[in-house]
């Protein structure tokens, strides 16, 4: 599951990847298409006849076409508690600006 929230400064893209570590996540950006590939292959041990794993095997692949408004050079990614959180900043020119009113 993933969701995108739009704020004034940036978009926030949250992807649920339970049990997947940073090293198992691959992020690639090509022609404004952001691809997320995650693989969590549960290791089985040959020495044990029964292997109990609480975390199911995860193979996740998705791609997002980023809007022109996203400044791709400033994208940040963080992995917290099974959530991959991507911050997609907007270009300066599309951010809302407050115009100060000076008393005449």
TIMI-2910 file (N, C-alpha, C, CB; in pm, 1 decimal, decimal comma, always signed):
<rs>
+----------+----------+----------+----------+----------+----------+----------+----------+----------+----------+----------+----------+------+
!      n_x !      n_y !      n_z !     ca_x !     ca_y !     ca_z !      c_x !      c_y !      c_z !     cb_x !     cb_y !     cb_z ! resn !
+----------+----------+----------+----------+----------+----------+----------+----------+----------+----------+----------+----------+------+
!    +84,8 !   -119,0 !     +0,0 !     +0,0 !     +0,0 !     +0,0 !    +88,3 !   +124,0 !     +0,0 !    -95,9 !     +0,5 !   +122,5 !  Unk !
!    +45,5 !   +224,0 !    -73,1 !   +121,6 !   +348,2 !    -76,8 !    +23,4 !   +464,8 !    -83,8 !   +220,5 !   +350,4 !   -197,9 !  Unk !
!    +69,3 !   +579,0 !    -35,1 !    -15,3 !   +697,0 !    -45,2 !    +71,6 !   +820,6 !    -64,7 !   -104,2 !   +711,9 !    +80,2 !  Unk !
!    +13,6 !   +917,2 !   -132,5 !    +85,2 !  +1041,2 !   -160,1 !     +8,6 !  +1156,6 !    -96,9 !   +102,9 !  +1063,3 !   -313,4 !  Unk !
!    +78,4 !  +1238,5 !    -21,4 !    +18,5 !  +1358,3 !    +36,4 !    +88,5 !  +1478,9 !    -25,0 !    +30,2 !  +1358,9 !   +193,3 !  Unk !
!     +9,5 !  +1583,3 !    -54,2 !    +68,9 !  +1703,9 !   -109,4 !    +67,2 !  +1813,8 !     -5,3 !     -5,0 !  +1748,4 !   -236,3 !  Unk !
!   +185,0 !  +1865,8 !    +25,5 !   +195,6 !  +1978,8 !   +116,3 !   +239,3 !  +2100,9 !    +38,8 !   +293,6 !  +1948,9 !   +231,2 !  Unk !
!   +254,0 !  +2212,4 !   +109,5 !   +294,4 !  +2335,6 !    +41,6 !   +435,6 !  +2326,0 !    -14,6 !   +285,1 !  +2453,4 !   +137,0 !  Unk !
!   +523,2 !  +2262,7 !    +61,7 !   +664,1 !  +2258,9 !    +22,8 !   +700,0 !  +2135,7 !    -60,0 !   +750,7 !  +2263,6 !   +145,8 !  Unk !
!   +629,1 !  +2025,7 !    -36,7 !   +671,3 !  +1900,0 !    -98,3 !   +557,1 !  +1799,1 !   -100,0 !   +792,0 !  +1841,7 !    -23,9 !  Unk !
!   +575,5 !  +1696,9 !   -181,4 !   +488,0 !  +1579,7 !   -176,2 !   +553,4 !  +1478,8 !    -83,0 !   +463,6 !  +1518,2 !   -319,7 !  Unk !
!   +472,6 !  +1403,2 !    -11,4 !   +525,8 !  +1296,1 !    +71,9 !   +465,0 !  +1164,9 !    +23,6 !   +495,1 !  +1320,7 !   +223,9 !  Unk !
!   +552,0 !  +1073,3 !    -13,4 !   +509,1 !   +942,8 !    -62,6 !   +545,8 !   +838,8 !    +42,2 !   +574,4 !   +909,4 !   -201,1 !  Unk !
!   +445,5 !   +768,8 !    +94,3 !   +468,3 !   +667,7 !   +197,2 !   +433,6 !   +530,5 !   +141,3 !   +384,9 !   +697,8 !   +324,5 !  Unk !
!   +528,1 !   +437,5 !   +150,7 !   +507,7 !   +302,1 !    +99,9 !   +527,8 !   +204,1 !   +215,2 !   +605,1 !   +270,4 !    -18,7 !  Unk !
!   +432,8 !   +114,6 !   +235,2 !   +444,8 !    +15,4 !   +341,8 !   +530,9 !   -101,5 !   +294,4 !   +305,1 !    -34,5 !   +386,3 !  Unk !
!   +642,2 !   -122,8 !   +364,8 !   +730,9 !   -233,6 !   +331,3 !   +770,7 !   -304,7 !   +460,6 !   +857,2 !   -183,4 !   +253,4 !  Unk !
!   +679,4 !   -378,1 !   +521,4 !   +710,0 !   -442,2 !   +649,9 !   +820,8 !   -545,2 !   +637,5 !   +585,7 !   -508,0 !   +706,6 !  Unk !
!   +916,1 !   -538,0 !   +730,5 !  +1022,6 !   -637,0 !   +734,7 !  +1128,0 !   -623,3 !   +627,9 !   +964,8 !   -769,6 !   +725,6 !  Unk !
!  +1127,6 !   -512,2 !   +556,3 !  +1226,8 !   -491,3 !   +451,5 !  +1328,6 !   -389,1 !   +500,3 !  +1159,7 !   -444,3 !   +318,8 !  Unk !
!  +1456,8 !   -424,3 !   +492,8 !  +1562,2 !   -334,1 !   +537,9 !  +1606,4 !   -241,4 !   +426,1 !  +1681,2 !   -413,1 !   +590,3 !  Unk !
!  +1683,8 !   -138,7 !   +464,5 !  +1731,3 !    -41,5 !   +366,0 !  +1805,4 !   -108,4 !   +251,6 !  +1821,5 !    +60,7 !   +432,3 !  Unk !
!  +1884,6 !   -211,4 !   +284,4 !  +1966,5 !   -274,5 !   +181,5 !  +1883,6 !   -354,5 !    +81,1 !  +2068,9 !   -364,6 !   +246,0 !  Unk !
!  +1758,4 !   -382,1 !   +115,6 !  +1672,1 !   -458,5 !    +25,9 !  +1584,9 !   -368,7 !    -61,5 !  +1584,5 !   -552,1 !   +106,1 !  Unk !
!  +1598,6 !   -236,9 !    -44,6 !  +1516,6 !   -143,3 !   -121,2 !  +1603,6 !    -76,4 !   -226,0 !  +1450,2 !    -37,4 !    -28,6 !  Unk !
!  +1552,0 !    -72,1 !   -347,9 !  +1625,3 !     -6,1 !   -454,1 !  +1538,0 !   +103,9 !   -512,3 !  +1668,5 !   -107,1 !   -563,5 !  Unk !
!  +1591,5 !   +224,9 !   -513,7 !  +1519,1 !   +339,6 !   -569,5 !  +1594,0 !   +387,2 !   -693,7 !  +1505,0 !   +455,7 !   -463,8 !  Unk !
!  +1521,5 !   +398,5 !   -804,0 !  +1584,7 !   +450,1 !   -924,2 !  +1496,7 !   +558,1 !   -984,1 !  +1610,6 !   +337,3 !  -1026,4 !  Unk !
!  +1561,4 !   +658,5 !  -1041,7 !  +1489,1 !   +768,6 !  -1103,2 !  +1537,3 !   +782,0 !  -1246,4 !  +1509,0 !   +901,6 !  -1024,1 !  Unk !
!  +1443,0 !   +770,3 !  -1340,2 !  +1479,2 !   +779,2 !  -1481,1 !  +1367,6 !   +852,0 !  -1555,1 !  +1504,2 !   +637,7 !  -1542,4 !  Unk !
!  +1403,5 !   +962,9 !  -1617,2 !  +1305,8 !  +1041,8 !  -1693,0 !  +1179,2 !  +1071,2 !  -1612,2 !  +1268,5 !   +968,7 !  -1821,2 !  Unk !
!  +1197,8 !  +1118,7 !  -1491,3 !  +1086,7 !  +1155,6 !  -1401,4 !  +1001,1 !  +1037,1 !  -1357,9 !   +998,5 !  +1257,2 !  -1469,0 !  Unk !
!  +1048,9 !   +916,0 !  -1382,0 !   +978,3 !   +798,2 !  -1331,2 !  +1058,4 !   +741,8 !  -1214,6 !   +958,3 !   +690,0 !  -1443,7 !  Unk !
!   +995,3 !   +739,7 !  -1097,2 !  +1059,8 !   +689,4 !   -977,2 !  +1017,1 !   +544,3 !   -957,4 !  +1023,8 !   +776,6 !   -852,5 !  Unk !
!  +1114,5 !   +454,2 !   -961,2 !  +1084,9 !   +312,1 !   -943,2 !  +1131,7 !   +265,7 !   -806,4 !  +1151,1 !   +227,9 !  -1053,7 !  Unk !
!  +1045,3 !   +191,3 !   -738,2 !  +1079,0 !   +135,6 !   -607,6 !  +1073,2 !    -16,0 !   -619,9 !   +982,0 !   +188,1 !   -495,1 !  Unk !
!  +1185,0 !    -80,5 !   -591,2 !  +1188,2 !   -226,2 !   -591,7 !  +1234,1 !   -272,0 !   -454,0 !  +1282,3 !   -281,5 !   -704,5 !  Unk !
!  +1158,6 !   -361,1 !   -394,0 !  +1195,1 !   -411,4 !   -260,9 !  +1182,2 !   -562,7 !   -262,2 !  +1105,0 !   -348,4 !   -148,6 !  Unk !
!  +1279,4 !   -626,7 !   -202,6 !  +1274,3 !   -771,4 !   -196,5 !  +1318,0 !   -815,7 !    -58,5 !  +1362,6 !   -835,3 !   -305,8 !  Unk !
!  +1233,5 !   -891,6 !     +7,1 !  +1266,5 !   -944,4 !   +138,3 !  +1252,8 !  -1095,5 !   +128,6 !  +1174,1 !   -884,0 !   +251,5 !  Unk !
!  +1361,7 !  -1161,0 !    +93,9 !  +1355,1 !  -1306,4 !    +81,3 !  +1388,5 !  -1366,6 !   +216,5 !  +1452,3 !  -1359,3 !    -29,6 !  Unk !
!  +1294,2 !  -1439,2 !   +270,2 !  +1312,9 !  -1500,6 !   +401,0 !  +1410,4 !  -1617,2 !   +386,0 !  +1176,6 !  -1548,3 !   +461,3 !  Unk !
!  +1513,5 !  -1615,5 !   +465,8 !  +1614,5 !  -1721,3 !   +455,3 !  +1569,7 !  -1845,3 !   +530,9 !  +1750,4 !  -1672,6 !   +509,0 !  Unk !
!  +1585,6 !  -1958,1 !   +465,9 !  +1552,8 !  -2083,8 !   +533,0 !  +1683,5 !  -2155,4 !   +563,8 !  +1458,0 !  -2173,5 !   +445,1 !  Unk !
!  +1684,5 !  -2225,5 !   +673,5 !  +1805,7 !  -2294,1 !   +715,9 !  +1790,0 !  -2443,3 !   +691,0 !  +1836,4 !  -2266,0 !   +865,2 !  Unk !
!  +1885,0 !  -2500,6 !   +619,4 !  +1875,2 !  -2641,5 !   +582,2 !  +1886,5 !  -2731,8 !   +703,8 !  +1982,9 !  -2677,3 !   +480,9 !  Unk !
!  +1954,8 !  -2684,1 !   +807,6 !  +1976,5 !  -2768,5 !   +925,1 !  +1847,0 !  -2793,6 !  +1001,8 !  +2079,3 !  -2704,4 !  +1017,3 !  Unk !
!  +1752,1 !  -2704,1 !   +988,6 !  +1627,9 !  -2718,6 !  +1064,0 !  +1517,9 !  -2771,2 !   +973,1 !  +1586,0 !  -2584,3 !  +1127,2 !  Unk !
!  +1440,6 !  -2862,7 !  +1025,7 !  +1333,9 !  -2920,3 !   +944,9 !  +1216,0 !  -2824,0 !   +937,2 !  +1289,0 !  -3055,9 !  +1002,6 !  Unk !
!  +1194,5 !  -2747,1 !  +1043,7 !  +1080,7 !  -2656,1 !  +1046,2 !  +1131,3 !  -2514,0 !  +1067,3 !   +979,7 !  -2696,0 !  +1157,3 !  Unk !
!  +1092,7 !  -2427,9 !   +978,4 !  +1134,5 !  -2288,8 !   +989,9 !  +1009,7 !  -2202,9 !  +1007,9 !  +1216,9 !  -2243,6 !   +864,7 !  Unk !
!  +1003,7 !  -2132,7 !  +1118,2 !   +891,0 !  -2043,9 !  +1142,5 !   +936,6 !  -1901,0 !  +1117,9 !   +835,3 !  -2060,9 !  +1287,2 !  Unk !
!   +868,2 !  -1835,4 !  +1027,8 !   +899,9 !  -1694,6 !  +1002,6 !   +772,9 !  -1613,5 !  +1017,4 !   +962,5 !  -1674,4 !   +861,1 !  Unk !
!   +783,5 !  -1507,4 !  +1092,2 !   +666,3 !  -1421,8 !  +1112,7 !   +646,6 !  -1326,6 !   +995,7 !   +680,0 !  -1342,5 !  +1242,8 !  Unk !
!   +756,2 !  -1298,0 !   +925,2 !   +747,4 !  -1200,0 !   +817,3 !   +736,4 !  -1273,9 !   +684,1 !   +870,9 !  -1104,5 !   +818,0 !  Unk !
!   +629,0 !  -1251,1 !   +610,6 !   +615,7 !  -1317,5 !   +480,9 !   +714,6 !  -1260,7 !   +380,0 !   +472,6 !  -1303,2 !   +427,9 !  Unk !
!   +739,1 !  -1337,2 !   +276,8 !   +831,0 !  -1292,4 !   +172,4 !   +767,1 !  -1177,0 !    +96,5 !   +867,3 !  -1408,9 !    +75,7 !  Unk !
!   +845,7 !  -1074,2 !    +73,0 !   +793,5 !   -955,3 !     +8,4 !   +868,0 !   -933,2 !   -122,9 !   +806,2 !   -831,6 !   +101,0 !  Unk !
!   +794,8 !   -920,3 !   -228,9 !   +853,2 !   -875,3 !   -355,5 !   +764,4 !   -761,2 !   -402,4 !   +862,6 !   -992,9 !   -464,3 !  Unk !
!   +820,2 !   -644,0 !   -404,2 !   +739,7 !   -525,5 !   -429,1 !   +804,6 !   -445,0 !   -539,7 !   +723,8 !   -440,4 !   -300,9 !  Unk !
!   +725,6 !   -408,0 !   -636,5 !   +779,3 !   -322,5 !   -742,6 !   +670,5 !   -224,9 !   -784,5 !   +829,2 !   -407,1 !   -864,9 !  Unk !
!   +704,4 !    -98,3 !   -785,0 !   +608,1 !     +1,5 !   -827,6 !   +682,6 !   +117,1 !   -891,8 !   +521,8 !    +50,2 !   -709,0 !  Unk !
!   +611,3 !   +193,0 !   -970,2 !   +672,3 !   +309,0 !  -1034,8 !   +575,0 !   +425,3 !  -1028,5 !   +711,6 !   +277,7 !  -1182,1 !  Unk !
!   +628,4 !   +542,5 !  -1005,8 !   +547,9 !   +663,3 !   -999,8 !   +600,1 !   +762,1 !  -1103,6 !   +550,6 !   +725,4 !   -857,1 !  Unk !
!   +508,5 !   +818,1 !  -1180,6 !   +546,9 !   +925,6 !  -1271,1 !   +538,3 !  +1055,5 !  -1192,6 !   +455,8 !   +929,4 !  -1399,4 !  Unk !
!   +651,0 !  +1120,5 !  -1175,4 !   +655,6 !  +1240,4 !  -1092,9 !   +606,6 !  +1361,2 !  -1170,8 !   +797,4 !  +1264,7 !  -1041,4 !  Unk !
!   +528,1 !  +1447,5 !  -1104,6 !   +482,9 !  +1570,0 !  -1171,7 !   +600,9 !  +1660,4 !  -1204,5 !   +381,4 !  +1645,5 !  -1084,0 !  Unk !
!   +581,4 !  +1745,5 !  -1304,6 !   +686,3 !  +1842,1 !  -1342,0 !   +724,7 !  +1931,3 !  -1224,5 !   +639,5 !  +1929,0 !  -1459,7 !  Unk !
!   +630,6 !  +1950,8 !  -1132,7 !   +654,8 !  +2041,5 !  -1019,9 !   +758,6 !  +1987,6 !   -921,6 !   +524,9 !  +2067,9 !   -946,5 !  Unk !
!   +791,1 !  +1857,8 !   -929,4 !   +885,1 !  +1799,0 !   -832,5 !  +1028,8 !  +1830,9 !   -871,5 !   +865,4 !  +1645,8 !   -823,1 !  Unk !
!  +1105,4 !  +1877,2 !   -772,8 !  +1249,1 !  +1900,7 !   -790,9 !  +1320,4 !  +1768,9 !   -762,2 !  +1302,1 !  +2016,7 !   -696,6 !  Unk !
!  +1352,3 !  +1695,8 !   -868,9 !  +1405,4 !  +1559,3 !   -851,8 !  +1542,6 !  +1556,6 !   -785,0 !  +1414,4 !  +1490,3 !   -986,6 !  Unk !
!  +1616,0 !  +1668,4 !   -789,8 !  +1749,3 !  +1668,8 !   -728,8 !  +1743,3 !  +1668,6 !   -576,7 !  +1827,9 !  +1789,4 !   -776,3 !  Unk !
!  +1626,8 !  +1704,3 !   -520,7 !  +1618,8 !  +1715,5 !   -375,2 !  +1540,4 !  +1604,1 !   -308,2 !  +1557,9 !  +1845,3 !   -339,2 !  Unk !
!  +1515,5 !  +1494,2 !   -381,4 !  +1435,7 !  +1384,6 !   -323,7 !  +1510,7 !  +1317,7 !   -208,9 !  +1400,6 !  +1279,9 !   -432,0 !  Unk !
!  +1439,3 !  +1296,9 !    -97,7 !  +1498,6 !  +1229,1 !    +18,0 !  +1416,5 !  +1104,6 !    +49,9 !  +1505,4 !  +1324,3 !   +142,0 !  Unk !
!  +1485,0 !  +1002,7 !   +101,3 !  +1416,1 !   +878,9 !   +137,4 !  +1456,0 !   +836,9 !   +278,1 !  +1448,1 !   +766,4 !    +36,2 !  Unk !
!  +1358,9 !   +790,2 !   +355,6 !  +1385,6 !   +740,3 !   +490,8 !  +1305,3 !   +613,1 !   +511,8 !  +1350,2 !   +847,3 !   +599,4 !  Unk !
!  +1362,9 !   +519,2 !   +585,5 !  +1293,9 !   +394,1 !   +613,2 !  +1273,2 !   +383,9 !   +763,8 !  +1374,0 !   +271,2 !   +558,4 !  Unk !
!  +1146,0 !   +391,8 !   +807,5 !  +1117,2 !   +389,6 !   +950,6 !  +1008,7 !   +287,5 !   +979,9 !  +1074,9 !   +529,1 !  +1000,3 !  Unk !
!  +1039,6 !   +191,4 !  +1064,1 !   +939,8 !    +94,1 !  +1111,2 !   +858,3 !    +32,0 !   +998,1 !   +846,0 !   +160,5 !  +1209,4 !  Unk !
!   +927,4 !     -9,4 !   +891,1 !   +857,0 !    -74,2 !   +781,7 !   +785,8 !    +20,9 !   +688,7 !   +759,8 !   -169,5 !   +835,6 !  Unk !
!   +808,5 !   +151,0 !   +706,3 !   +750,6 !   +249,6 !   +615,9 !   +863,1 !   +319,8 !   +541,2 !   +662,8 !   +352,2 !   +693,2 !  Unk !
!   +854,6 !   +318,4 !   +410,3 !   +948,6 !   +394,0 !   +329,1 !   +884,9 !   +529,6 !   +302,2 !   +984,2 !   +318,7 !   +195,1 !  Unk !
!   +950,1 !   +635,1 !   +350,0 !   +893,8 !   +769,3 !   +337,0 !   +982,3 !   +850,8 !   +243,3 !   +881,1 !   +839,0 !   +476,3 !  Unk !
!   +923,3 !   +892,7 !   +131,5 !   +996,8 !   +971,8 !    +33,5 !   +945,0 !  +1115,2 !    +36,3 !   +983,3 !   +910,8 !   -108,8 !  Unk !
!  +1037,9 !  +1209,4 !    +42,7 !  +1001,9 !  +1349,9 !    +37,4 !  +1039,1 !  +1402,0 !   -100,5 !  +1072,7 !  +1431,5 !   +150,4 !  Unk !
!   +939,5 !  +1452,7 !   -172,7 !   +959,6 !  +1500,7 !   -308,8 !   +936,9 !  +1651,8 !   -310,5 !   +863,9 !  +1428,1 !   -409,2 !  Unk !
!  +1044,2 !  +1729,2 !   -296,7 !  +1027,9 !  +1874,7 !   -285,2 !   +979,4 !  +1937,2 !   -415,7 !  +1159,8 !  +1939,2 !   -243,4 !  Unk !
!   +906,1 !  +2046,4 !   -402,3 !   +858,0 !  +2118,4 !   -519,9 !   +961,6 !  +2222,3 !   -562,1 !   +721,1 !  +2186,0 !   -491,3 !  Unk !
!   +961,7 !  +2253,4 !   -690,4 !  +1047,8 !  +2360,6 !   -740,2 !  +1008,0 !  +2491,4 !   -672,1 !  +1037,8 !  +2373,4 !   -895,9 !  Unk !
!  +1107,9 !  +2576,6 !   -652,9 !  +1083,4 !  +2704,7 !   -585,5 !   +970,0 !  +2783,6 !   -650,9 !  +1210,6 !  +2788,7 !   -585,1 !  Unk !
!   +965,9 !  +2780,8 !   -783,5 !   +868,8 !  +2868,2 !   -850,8 !   +724,1 !  +2824,3 !   -834,7 !   +901,0 !  +2875,7 !   -996,2 !  Unk !
!   +701,6 !  +2700,4 !   -790,5 !   +562,5 !  +2657,6 !   -774,4 !   +516,8 !  +2659,3 !   -628,6 !   +544,7 !  +2518,6 !   -831,4 !  Unk !
!   +609,1 !  +2692,6 !   -537,5 !   +568,7 !  +2701,5 !   -397,2 !   +484,8 !  +2827,7 !   -376,4 !   +693,2 !  +2702,0 !   -303,3 !  Unk !
!   +380,8 !  +2819,2 !   -294,3 !   +302,8 !  +2940,9 !   -267,3 !   +388,3 !  +3041,5 !   -190,3 !   +173,6 !  +2907,2 !   -187,4 !  Unk !
!   +373,6 !  +3166,9 !   -227,2 !   +450,3 !  +3271,9 !   -160,0 !   +355,1 !  +3370,8 !    -98,5 !   +546,4 !  +3343,0 !   -257,5 !  Unk !
!   +387,6 !  +3413,0 !    +22,5 !   +309,3 !  +3519,1 !    +84,1 !   +369,7 !  +3651,9 !    +41,3 !   +306,3 !  +3505,3 !   +240,2 !  Unk !
!   +282,0 !  +3744,2 !     +3,8 !   +328,9 !  +3876,4 !    -36,2 !   +299,4 !  +3972,6 !    +80,1 !   +259,6 !  +3924,3 !   -170,8 !  Unk !
!   +404,2 !  +4031,8 !   +128,4 !   +388,2 !  +4121,2 !   +243,2 !   +318,8 !  +4249,3 !   +200,4 !   +524,7 !  +4153,2 !   +307,3 !  Unk !
!   +230,1 !  +4299,1 !   +286,1 !   +161,7 !  +4424,9 !   +259,7 !   +218,5 !  +4529,4 !   +356,0 !     +5,5 !  +4410,1 !   +276,1 !  Unk !
!   +272,8 !  +4632,8 !   +298,0 !   +328,6 !  +4736,4 !   +385,6 !   +228,4 !  +4849,4 !   +397,6 !   +465,0 !  +4789,3 !   +331,7 !  Unk !
!   +222,5 !  +4903,6 !   +516,2 !   +128,3 !  +5013,3 !   +539,3 !   +174,3 !  +5135,6 !   +460,6 !   +116,7 !  +5046,4 !   +691,5 !  Unk !
!    +81,4 !  +5197,3 !   +385,3 !   +115,7 !  +5315,2 !   +306,7 !   +126,2 !  +5430,4 !   +401,4 !    +11,6 !  +5343,7 !   +195,0 !  Unk !
+----------+----------+----------+----------+----------+----------+----------+----------+----------+----------+----------+----------+------+
</rs>
